[in-house]
């Protein structure tokens, strides 16, 4: 999820490090775009202690650290596993197997964008307070909660892992206009499924 004030110059590229051979070298991992089937599929839970998840979490943390990013779900980088990273108010972290534990307050219209729908922000309803539970890489319980942008990011990224994009929650009239604008975008018209 990009920040509402994020610069349009870098919404689609994740910088990652390939640690397969023990060397750190920069690689580019594309962000999957709306229309890619991986974004519409619910992600599989990660087994606690699974060491293969370490590389995924590293990738998510590296990717969300880029300027203008509030969250990054695993399926946005093509991995169908249940984890996301966040970068809100200078705090960067991750959660594995998150589930929404609580939503509270009266839903409010907020401007929301998505790295998988680059260049667009639309107003949609989100709860002003949210709490998710999950685990860390060692299988220890994790609870994340917040208000404002953090609450929005927790809902947005968990939706991704359930196979839902933020545009699904738009009011019908707004959704029609959004889809019209998306279909007119260069990345949609060229049939891109990812941008690097």
WOJOPE-V259983 format. One line per field, one symbol per residue. ss: DSSP state (2 for helix, 1 for strand, 0 for the rest). A space follows every 50 residues. Layout:
ss = ???
This chain:
ss = 01000002220011111000000001111111000022220001000000 02222222222222000010111222200010111111001111111111 11110001111111001111111111001111111000001111111222 2222222222200002222002222222222222022220000110
